[in-house]
Amino acid sequence: MPKKKKPDKDEKPQSQRFIDAARESGADDTGEEFERAFKKIVPAKKITPAEG
């Protein structure tokens, strides 16, 4: 297995590069789009009155 090369000092960490790429692609960072899609896929749980 080849040795792992050390990152350049000027290079951003992978997590920061991922965040930057997501922003450039127009990803929603508020979570509103996710919530809208989630509610569309997963129906709301119906509450039934307790018996007794």
mmCIF file of the N, C-alpha and C atoms, coordinates in Angstrom:
data_MODEL
# 
_entry.id   MODEL 
# 
loop_
_atom_site.group_PDB 
_atom_site.id 
_atom_site.type_symbol 
_atom_site.label_atom_id 
_atom_site.label_alt_id 
_atom_site.label_comp_id 
_atom_site.label_asym_id 
_atom_site.label_entity_id 
_atom_site.label_seq_id 
_atom_site.pdbx_PDB_ins_code 
_atom_site.Cartn_x 
_atom_site.Cartn_y 
_atom_site.Cartn_z 
_atom_site.occupancy 
_atom_site.B_iso_or_equiv 
_atom_site.pdbx_formal_charge 
_atom_site.auth_seq_id 
_atom_site.auth_comp_id 
_atom_site.auth_asym_id 
_atom_site.auth_atom_id 
_atom_site.pdbx_PDB_model_num 
ATOM 1   N N  . MET A 1 1  ? 0.856   -1.180 0.000  1.00 0.00 ? 1  MET A N  1 
ATOM 2   C CA . MET A 1 1  ? 0.000   0.000  0.000  1.00 0.00 ? 1  MET A CA 1 
ATOM 3   C C  . MET A 1 1  ? 0.902   1.243  0.000  1.00 0.00 ? 1  MET A C  1 
ATOM 4   N N  . PRO A 1 2  ? 0.628   2.202  -0.878 1.00 0.00 ? 2  PRO A N  1 
ATOM 5   C CA . PRO A 1 2  ? 1.465   3.408  -0.915 1.00 0.00 ? 2  PRO A CA 1 
ATOM 6   C C  . PRO A 1 2  ? 1.284   4.240  0.343  1.00 0.00 ? 2  PRO A C  1 
ATOM 7   N N  . LYS A 1 3  ? 2.341   4.962  0.674  1.00 0.00 ? 3  LYS A N  1 
ATOM 8   C CA . LYS A 1 3  ? 2.280   5.823  1.858  1.00 0.00 ? 3  LYS A CA 1 
ATOM 9   C C  . LYS A 1 3  ? 1.338   6.991  1.609  1.00 0.00 ? 3  LYS A C  1 
ATOM 10  N N  . LYS A 1 4  ? 0.697   7.420  2.663  1.00 0.00 ? 4  LYS A N  1 
ATOM 11  C CA . LYS A 1 4  ? -0.230  8.550  2.596  1.00 0.00 ? 4  LYS A CA 1 
ATOM 12  C C  . LYS A 1 4  ? 0.582   9.843  2.506  1.00 0.00 ? 4  LYS A C  1 
ATOM 13  N N  . LYS A 1 5  ? 0.286   10.658 1.480  1.00 0.00 ? 5  LYS A N  1 
ATOM 14  C CA . LYS A 1 5  ? 1.040   11.901 1.361  1.00 0.00 ? 5  LYS A CA 1 
ATOM 15  C C  . LYS A 1 5  ? 0.434   12.965 2.269  1.00 0.00 ? 5  LYS A C  1 
ATOM 16  N N  . LYS A 1 6  ? 1.267   13.820 2.769  1.00 0.00 ? 6  LYS A N  1 
ATOM 17  C CA . LYS A 1 6  ? 0.811   14.889 3.657  1.00 0.00 ? 6  LYS A CA 1 
ATOM 18  C C  . LYS A 1 6  ? 0.204   16.008 2.816  1.00 0.00 ? 6  LYS A C  1 
ATOM 19  N N  . PRO A 1 7  ? -0.920  16.598 3.286  1.00 0.00 ? 7  PRO A N  1 
ATOM 20  C CA . PRO A 1 7  ? -1.541  17.676 2.512  1.00 0.00 ? 7  PRO A CA 1 
ATOM 21  C C  . PRO A 1 7  ? -0.675  18.933 2.514  1.00 0.00 ? 7  PRO A C  1 
ATOM 22  N N  . ASP A 1 8  ? -0.826  19.709 1.444  1.00 0.00 ? 8  ASP A N  1 
ATOM 23  C CA . ASP A 1 8  ? -0.111  20.982 1.377  1.00 0.00 ? 8  ASP A CA 1 
ATOM 24  C C  . ASP A 1 8  ? -0.614  21.899 2.470  1.00 0.00 ? 8  ASP A C  1 
ATOM 25  N N  . LYS A 1 9  ? 0.236   22.769 2.941  1.00 0.00 ? 9  LYS A N  1 
ATOM 26  C CA . LYS A 1 9  ? -0.165  23.688 4.013  1.00 0.00 ? 9  LYS A CA 1 
ATOM 27  C C  . LYS A 1 9  ? -1.223  24.682 3.539  1.00 0.00 ? 9  LYS A C  1 
ATOM 28  N N  . ASP A 1 10 ? -1.247  24.961 2.231  1.00 0.00 ? 10 ASP A N  1 
ATOM 29  C CA . ASP A 1 10 ? -2.221  25.910 1.688  1.00 0.00 ? 10 ASP A CA 1 
ATOM 30  C C  . ASP A 1 10 ? -3.570  25.256 1.391  1.00 0.00 ? 10 ASP A C  1 
ATOM 31  N N  . GLU A 1 11 ? -3.623  23.938 1.407  1.00 0.00 ? 11 GLU A N  1 
ATOM 32  C CA . GLU A 1 11 ? -4.839  23.219 1.054  1.00 0.00 ? 11 GLU A CA 1 
ATOM 33  C C  . GLU A 1 11 ? -5.825  23.217 2.229  1.00 0.00 ? 11 GLU A C  1 
ATOM 34  N N  . LYS A 1 12 ? -7.118  23.440 1.900  1.00 0.00 ? 12 LYS A N  1 
ATOM 35  C CA . LYS A 1 12 ? -8.161  23.425 2.930  1.00 0.00 ? 12 LYS A CA 1 
ATOM 36  C C  . LYS A 1 12 ? -8.428  21.993 3.357  1.00 0.00 ? 12 LYS A C  1 
ATOM 37  N N  . PRO A 1 13 ? -8.927  21.794 4.582  1.00 0.00 ? 13 PRO A N  1 
ATOM 38  C CA . PRO A 1 13 ? -9.314  20.445 5.001  1.00 0.00 ? 13 PRO A CA 1 
ATOM 39  C C  . PRO A 1 13 ? -10.449 19.919 4.120  1.00 0.00 ? 13 PRO A C  1 
ATOM 40  N N  . GLN A 1 14 ? -10.567 18.601 4.037  1.00 0.00 ? 14 GLN A N  1 
ATOM 41  C CA . GLN A 1 14 ? -11.566 17.987 3.171  1.00 0.00 ? 14 GLN A CA 1 
ATOM 42  C C  . GLN A 1 14 ? -12.969 18.452 3.531  1.00 0.00 ? 14 GLN A C  1 
ATOM 43  N N  . SER A 1 15 ? -13.275 18.584 4.816  1.00 0.00 ? 15 SER A N  1 
ATOM 44  C CA . SER A 1 15 ? -14.622 18.997 5.215  1.00 0.00 ? 15 SER A CA 1 
ATOM 45  C C  . SER A 1 15 ? -14.955 20.390 4.687  1.00 0.00 ? 15 SER A C  1 
ATOM 46  N N  . GLN A 1 16 ? -13.979 21.297 4.712  1.00 0.00 ? 16 GLN A N  1 
ATOM 47  C CA . GLN A 1 16 ? -14.220 22.648 4.222  1.00 0.00 ? 16 GLN A CA 1 
ATOM 48  C C  . GLN A 1 16 ? -14.376 22.653 2.706  1.00 0.00 ? 16 GLN A C  1 
ATOM 49  N N  . ARG A 1 17 ? -13.603 21.825 1.999  1.00 0.00 ? 17 ARG A N  1 
ATOM 50  C CA . ARG A 1 17 ? -13.747 21.728 0.543  1.00 0.00 ? 17 ARG A CA 1 
ATOM 51  C C  . ARG A 1 17 ? -15.124 21.181 0.189  1.00 0.00 ? 17 ARG A C  1 
ATOM 52  N N  . PHE A 1 18 ? -15.629 20.225 0.973  1.00 0.00 ? 18 PHE A N  1 
ATOM 53  C CA . PHE A 1 18 ? -16.962 19.662 0.745  1.00 0.00 ? 18 PHE A CA 1 
ATOM 54  C C  . PHE A 1 18 ? -18.033 20.736 0.931  1.00 0.00 ? 18 PHE A C  1 
ATOM 55  N N  . ILE A 1 19 ? -17.943 21.512 1.987  1.00 0.00 ? 19 ILE A N  1 
ATOM 56  C CA . ILE A 1 19 ? -18.912 22.576 2.265  1.00 0.00 ? 19 ILE A CA 1 
ATOM 57  C C  . ILE A 1 19 ? -18.884 23.614 1.148  1.00 0.00 ? 19 ILE A C  1 
ATOM 58  N N  . ASP A 1 20 ? -17.700 23.993 0.720  1.00 0.00 ? 20 ASP A N  1 
ATOM 59  C CA . ASP A 1 20 ? -17.573 24.974 -0.360 1.00 0.00 ? 20 ASP A CA 1 
ATOM 60  C C  . ASP A 1 20 ? -18.197 24.447 -1.658 1.00 0.00 ? 20 ASP A C  1 
ATOM 61  N N  . ALA A 1 21 ? -17.960 23.174 -1.974 1.00 0.00 ? 21 ALA A N  1 
ATOM 62  C CA . ALA A 1 21 ? -18.518 22.582 -3.193 1.00 0.00 ? 21 ALA A CA 1 
ATOM 63  C C  . ALA A 1 21 ? -20.040 22.531 -3.112 1.00 0.00 ? 21 ALA A C  1 
ATOM 64  N N  . ALA A 1 22 ? -20.578 22.229 -1.937 1.00 0.00 ? 22 ALA A N  1 
ATOM 65  C CA . ALA A 1 22 ? -22.031 22.181 -1.763 1.00 0.00 ? 22 ALA A CA 1 
ATOM 66  C C  . ALA A 1 22 ? -22.638 23.565 -1.966 1.00 0.00 ? 22 ALA A C  1 
ATOM 67  N N  . ARG A 1 23 ? -22.005 24.576 -1.445 1.00 0.00 ? 23 ARG A N  1 
ATOM 68  C CA . ARG A 1 23 ? -22.519 25.948 -1.625 1.00 0.00 ? 23 ARG A CA 1 
ATOM 69  C C  . ARG A 1 23 ? -22.472 26.363 -3.079 1.00 0.00 ? 23 ARG A C  1 
ATOM 70  N N  . GLU A 1 24 ? -21.392 26.001 -3.776 1.00 0.00 ? 24 GLU A N  1 
ATOM 71  C CA . GLU A 1 24 ? -21.268 26.351 -5.186 1.00 0.00 ? 24 GLU A CA 1 
ATOM 72  C C  . GLU A 1 24 ? -22.346 25.670 -6.025 1.00 0.00 ? 24 GLU A C  1 
ATOM 73  N N  . SER A 1 25 ? -22.755 24.469 -5.619 1.00 0.00 ? 25 SER A N  1 
ATOM 74  C CA . SER A 1 25 ? -23.766 23.738 -6.383 1.00 0.00 ? 25 SER A CA 1 
ATOM 75  C C  . SER A 1 25 ? -25.180 24.193 -6.052 1.00 0.00 ? 25 SER A C  1 
ATOM 76  N N  . GLY A 1 26 ? -25.318 25.080 -5.066 1.00 0.00 ? 26 GLY A N  1 
ATOM 77  C CA . GLY A 1 26 ? -26.631 25.618 -4.730 1.00 0.00 ? 26 GLY A CA 1 
ATOM 78  C C  . GLY A 1 26 ? -27.373 24.815 -3.678 1.00 0.00 ? 26 GLY A C  1 
ATOM 79  N N  . ALA A 1 27 ? -26.660 24.072 -2.862 1.00 0.00 ? 27 ALA A N  1 
ATOM 80  C CA . ALA A 1 27 ? -27.299 23.277 -1.810 1.00 0.00 ? 27 ALA A CA 1 
ATOM 81  C C  . ALA A 1 27 ? -27.950 24.201 -0.779 1.00 0.00 ? 27 ALA A C  1 
ATOM 82  N N  . ASP A 1 28 ? -29.084 23.757 -0.247 1.00 0.00 ? 28 ASP A N  1 
ATOM 83  C CA . ASP A 1 28 ? -29.835 24.518 0.756  1.00 0.00 ? 28 ASP A CA 1 
ATOM 84  C C  . ASP A 1 28 ? -29.240 24.249 2.128  1.00 0.00 ? 28 ASP A C  1 
ATOM 85  N N  . ASP A 1 29 ? -28.724 25.272 2.784  1.00 0.00 ? 29 ASP A N  1 
ATOM 86  C CA . ASP A 1 29 ? -28.143 25.054 4.107  1.00 0.00 ? 29 ASP A CA 1 
ATOM 87  C C  . ASP A 1 29 ? -29.099 25.413 5.249  1.00 0.00 ? 29 ASP A C  1 
ATOM 88  N N  . THR A 1 30 ? -30.352 25.740 4.921  1.00 0.00 ? 30 THR A N  1 
ATOM 89  C CA . THR A 1 30 ? -31.324 26.034 5.974  1.00 0.00 ? 30 THR A CA 1 
ATOM 90  C C  . THR A 1 30 ? -32.077 24.780 6.405  1.00 0.00 ? 30 THR A C  1 
ATOM 91  N N  . GLY A 1 31 ? -32.146 23.786 5.538  1.00 0.00 ? 31 GLY A N  1 
ATOM 92  C CA . GLY A 1 31 ? -32.866 22.562 5.850  1.00 0.00 ? 31 GLY A CA 1 
ATOM 93  C C  . GLY A 1 31 ? -34.332 22.600 5.451  1.00 0.00 ? 31 GLY A C  1 
ATOM 94  N N  . GLU A 1 32 ? -34.798 23.735 4.957  1.00 0.00 ? 32 GLU A N  1 
ATOM 95  C CA . GLU A 1 32 ? -36.208 23.871 4.581  1.00 0.00 ? 32 GLU A CA 1 
ATOM 96  C C  . GLU A 1 32 ? -36.570 22.953 3.413  1.00 0.00 ? 32 GLU A C  1 
ATOM 97  N N  . GLU A 1 33 ? -35.705 22.869 2.438  1.00 0.00 ? 33 GLU A N  1 
ATOM 98  C CA . GLU A 1 33 ? -35.950 22.018 1.276  1.00 0.00 ? 33 GLU A CA 1 
ATOM 99  C C  . GLU A 1 33 ? -36.011 20.553 1.699  1.00 0.00 ? 33 GLU A C  1 
ATOM 100 N N  . PHE A 1 34 ? -35.124 20.156 2.614  1.00 0.00 ? 34 PHE A N  1 
ATOM 101 C CA . PHE A 1 34 ? -35.142 18.788 3.123  1.00 0.00 ? 34 PHE A CA 1 
ATOM 102 C C  . PHE A 1 34 ? -36.449 18.497 3.846  1.00 0.00 ? 34 PHE A C  1 
ATOM 103 N N  . GLU A 1 35 ? -36.885 19.397 4.713  1.00 0.00 ? 35 GLU A N  1 
ATOM 104 C CA . GLU A 1 35 ? -38.126 19.201 5.459  1.00 0.00 ? 35 GLU A CA 1 
ATOM 105 C C  . GLU A 1 35 ? -39.320 19.074 4.514  1.00 0.00 ? 35 GLU A C  1 
ATOM 106 N N  . ARG A 1 36 ? -39.357 19.892 3.481  1.00 0.00 ? 36 ARG A N  1 
ATOM 107 C CA . ARG A 1 36 ? -40.451 19.841 2.527  1.00 0.00 ? 36 ARG A CA 1 
ATOM 108 C C  . ARG A 1 36 ? -40.481 18.487 1.819  1.00 0.00 ? 36 ARG A C  1 
ATOM 109 N N  . ALA A 1 37 ? -39.325 18.028 1.370  1.00 0.00 ? 37 ALA A N  1 
ATOM 110 C CA . ALA A 1 37 ? -39.253 16.738 0.685  1.00 0.00 ? 37 ALA A CA 1 
ATOM 111 C C  . ALA A 1 37 ? -39.565 15.592 1.642  1.00 0.00 ? 37 ALA A C  1 
ATOM 112 N N  . PHE A 1 38 ? -39.105 15.677 2.870  1.00 0.00 ? 38 PHE A N  1 
ATOM 113 C CA . PHE A 1 38 ? -39.343 14.627 3.862  1.00 0.00 ? 38 PHE A CA 1 
ATOM 114 C C  . PHE A 1 38 ? -40.829 14.491 4.171  1.00 0.00 ? 38 PHE A C  1 
ATOM 115 N N  . LYS A 1 39 ? -41.498 15.617 4.342  1.00 0.00 ? 39 LYS A N  1 
ATOM 116 C CA . LYS A 1 39 ? -42.937 15.587 4.636  1.00 0.00 ? 39 LYS A CA 1 
ATOM 117 C C  . LYS A 1 39 ? -43.730 15.036 3.460  1.00 0.00 ? 39 LYS A C  1 
ATOM 118 N N  . LYS A 1 40 ? -43.217 15.229 2.260  1.00 0.00 ? 40 LYS A N  1 
ATOM 119 C CA . LYS A 1 40 ? -43.887 14.715 1.072  1.00 0.00 ? 40 LYS A CA 1 
ATOM 120 C C  . LYS A 1 40 ? -43.766 13.186 1.009  1.00 0.00 ? 40 LYS A C  1 
ATOM 121 N N  . ILE A 1 41 ? -42.638 12.658 1.440  1.00 0.00 ? 41 ILE A N  1 
ATOM 122 C CA . ILE A 1 41 ? -42.379 11.224 1.375  1.00 0.00 ? 41 ILE A CA 1 
ATOM 123 C C  . ILE A 1 41 ? -42.975 10.487 2.575  1.00 0.00 ? 41 ILE A C  1 
ATOM 124 N N  . VAL A 1 42 ? -42.791 11.029 3.764  1.00 0.00 ? 42 VAL A N  1 
ATOM 125 C CA . VAL A 1 42 ? -43.236 10.372 4.993  1.00 0.00 ? 42 VAL A CA 1 
ATOM 126 C C  . VAL A 1 42 ? -44.503 11.068 5.487  1.00 0.00 ? 42 VAL A C  1 
ATOM 127 N N  . PRO A 1 43 ? -45.630 10.368 5.459  1.00 0.00 ? 43 PRO A N  1 
ATOM 128 C CA . PRO A 1 43 ? -46.869 11.004 5.921  1.00 0.00 ? 43 PRO A CA 1 
ATOM 129 C C  . PRO A 1 43 ? -46.837 11.256 7.435  1.00 0.00 ? 43 PRO A C  1 
ATOM 130 N N  . ALA A 1 44 ? -47.600 12.240 7.861  1.00 0.00 ? 44 ALA A N  1 
ATOM 131 C CA . ALA A 1 44 ? -47.667 12.569 9.277  1.00 0.00 ? 44 ALA A CA 1 
ATOM 132 C C  . ALA A 1 44 ? -48.297 11.410 10.040 1.00 0.00 ? 44 ALA A C  1 
ATOM 133 N N  . LYS A 1 45 ? -47.811 11.174 11.241 1.00 0.00 ? 45 LYS A N  1 
ATOM 134 C CA . LYS A 1 45 ? -48.337 10.107 12.063 1.00 0.00 ? 45 LYS A CA 1 
ATOM 135 C C  . LYS A 1 45 ? -49.733 10.503 12.563 1.00 0.00 ? 45 LYS A C  1 
ATOM 136 N N  . LYS A 1 46 ? -50.694 9.627  12.372 1.00 0.00 ? 46 LYS A N  1 
ATOM 137 C CA . LYS A 1 46 ? -52.061 9.911  12.799 1.00 0.00 ? 46 LYS A CA 1 
ATOM 138 C C  . LYS A 1 46 ? -52.207 9.534  14.268 1.00 0.00 ? 46 LYS A C  1 
ATOM 139 N N  . ILE A 1 47 ? -52.739 10.445 15.029 1.00 0.00 ? 47 ILE A N  1 
ATOM 140 C CA . ILE A 1 47 ? -52.933 10.214 16.459 1.00 0.00 ? 47 ILE A CA 1 
ATOM 141 C C  . ILE A 1 47 ? -54.338 9.658  16.657 1.00 0.00 ? 47 ILE A C  1 
ATOM 142 N N  . THR A 1 48 ? -54.412 8.521  17.328 1.00 0.00 ? 48 THR A N  1 
ATOM 143 C CA . THR A 1 48 ? -55.717 7.910  17.609 1.00 0.00 ? 48 THR A CA 1 
ATOM 144 C C  . THR A 1 48 ? -56.050 8.161  19.073 1.00 0.00 ? 48 THR A C  1 
ATOM 145 N N  . PRO A 1 49 ? -57.315 8.436  19.376 1.00 0.00 ? 49 PRO A N  1 
ATOM 146 C CA . PRO A 1 49 ? -57.672 8.672  20.776 1.00 0.00 ? 49 PRO A CA 1 
ATOM 147 C C  . PRO A 1 49 ? -57.449 7.405  21.608 1.00 0.00 ? 49 PRO A C  1 
ATOM 148 N N  . ALA A 1 50 ? -57.030 7.608  22.838 1.00 0.00 ? 50 ALA A N  1 
ATOM 149 C CA . ALA A 1 50 ? -56.760 6.480  23.727 1.00 0.00 ? 50 ALA A CA 1 
ATOM 150 C C  . ALA A 1 50 ? -58.076 5.794  24.111 1.00 0.00 ? 50 ALA A C  1 
ATOM 151 N N  . GLU A 1 51 ? -58.043 4.498  24.139 1.00 0.00 ? 51 GLU A N  1 
ATOM 152 C CA . GLU A 1 51 ? -59.233 3.750  24.518 1.00 0.00 ? 51 GLU A CA 1 
ATOM 153 C C  . GLU A 1 51 ? -59.323 3.671  26.036 1.00 0.00 ? 51 GLU A C  1 
ATOM 154 N N  . GLY A 1 52 ? -60.547 3.756  26.560 1.00 0.00 ? 52 GLY A N  1 
ATOM 155 C CA . GLY A 1 52 ? -60.700 3.521  27.981 1.00 0.00 ? 52 GLY A CA 1 
ATOM 156 C C  . GLY A 1 52 ? -61.382 4.542  28.687 1.00 0.00 ? 52 GLY A C  1 
# 
